[in-house]
């Protein structure tokens, strides 16, 4: 009818008075406007102009990339048309479904006016996706009038195919059921959600898995086709993580306002909360630290960093000026991921409260599910379940290995032969364990704790040295009281301080006069070590030399001639194994290890969890065959490192599980080819008769 009116208007322009001529001109303008082919907007332009958040805190507002900056990076990458497959994963409650599932669906239906295929795990979930996500999003937009008024999809009904007033239709391609449900239709765009639940073909299927079948519906469009895959990451073998890893495996790099380097903060860079006593305190203390310079990032800085972030693909690097170097992987799949640092809906305090609760409140039975939640839903990384161990070391059992009631915290048994301390250092806090060694190599943890290192206030080197001096004077060399002898205390014979972080500072501290005979830097090597520089098998020297001045059991002492300090080089893997054997030995038997007594059964919860934060297993290592390796189950393993260092210190002080023959003992001093030298040049010989 409208087109007929325009034809009448053309005639009227030449035969009617002026007023009628104006009306005719308006009709002709409408004809000219609608005869042009409409310009197709980019995904970013469409999403930011048309998508309205249907529920949640921002309900009724349009999608904004400045609110969640990773959306802008994702949309721009898609609009570049360099890829035709998109594997998107991120943390929950951050808008992943809206940006990576609903946005391409609505653009295909209402901007491109084309049919769209939707992959879902089951028909039941198809109904839920339509009723709870797709339809509400359409109703919140200006395209609500295009919803069907009758038939499939109208009046609260549901059908596998929904047809809209503009001629486009939406088809649900269920991941379950027969292959016929996913065949017979052609689509340029197919969008899949929760893909880890249906990435394998059913037993009765004669075709490929449902995702491959859905992608096959787009083949006729060639490079113009699009396959969207969106899911919460599950495990490393899950479809979404495999697609992400095999694709560009892109990361979001943000420029630190302090060091000006582009960094990608992850879970380990959420700090400040570890020493909190409650979840609320953890929330107040938490902040993100720059992975490059370690500087504290305020929430304002974090927001600005994300808004100026850049997308860096697998194999690429980005310099301090934001220039990206290297080629993107030669793949058709954009692997796009963001984590909790990029989710501006969450504050560091909100995330830290979850981490603190997981570390301190979950019991042994729920530890795995809690860690799985944090990995998958908060940090968007796969959960790696612990490997089978036929003799597992359980944190609940470790924390109940109490000594006799008379030996509480800080009490040294009267029959103690040696007292040793191990210390693990980080940028903002240190962790230490003190062990009393009784006859028959019976270890007794008399005390442990953490101390703060004020790196942000004083600088790392100055703060660390001040913290170590304070611990030395106030705790370690103040000694611990001996049971039954209130007048005397026992000092540690050896203290090993982990020098893998700020090694020069630890070496300088160890040379101070009050440290020289007792405190030594240590360096742990092994496949389980988190520091990349030290993540290699321990290789002991064949004999003593001017550099390798002493050989021990899975450790040796080196003389650092440049720093003029002695350093203990130890096999972290072997000494963790030795420690685990002590924890598996029944209490009071030779070679056992127990903890100081406490009336609170949960006293040692955090300590025990950190001791069991790693698990040994056999693994094939190329070029070396089957080897015992340690798998990290939790990054909170500082007490484990401190305790195995205390065990190394025990051996260095003369503690032996099986006493060697006298002839062997007599020969060992002769192996000391290079005497130890004090800072002033005077020779110093340790108690070699104990080795």
ABEGO torsion letter per residue (X at the ends): XAAAAAAAAAAAAAABBAAAAAAAAAAAAAAAAAABBBBBBBAAAAAAAABBBABEAABGBBBBAAABAAAAAAAAAAAAGABABBBBBBBBGAGAAAAAAAAAAAAAAAAAGBBBBBBBABAAAAAAAAAAAAAAAAAABAAAAABBABEBGBGGBBBABBBBAAGBBBBBBBABEBAAAABGBBBABBBBBGAAAAABBBAABABBBAAAAAAAAAAAAEAABBBBBBBBBBBAABAAAAAAAABAGBBBBBBBAAAGBBBBBBAAABBGAAABABAAAAAAABBBBBAAAGBBBBAAAAAAAAAABBBBBBGBBBBAAGBBBEBBBBBABBBBBBBAAABAABBAAAAAAAAAAAAAABBAAAAAAAAAAAAAAAAGBBBBBBBBBABBBBAAAAAABBBBAABBBGBBBAABABBBBBBBBBAABBBBBBBBBBBGGBBBBABBEBBBBBAAAAEAAAAAAAAAAAAAAAAAAAEBBBBGBAABBBBBABBBBBAABGAAAAAAAAABAAAAAABBBBBBBEAABABAAABBBBBBBABBBAABABBBBGBBBBBBAAAGBBBBBBBAAAAAAAAAAAAABBBGBBGBBBBBBBABAAAAAAAAAAAAABBBBBBBBBGAEBBBBBBBABABAAAAAAAAAAAAAAAAAGBBABBBBAAAAAAAAAABABBBBBAAGBBBBBBAAAX
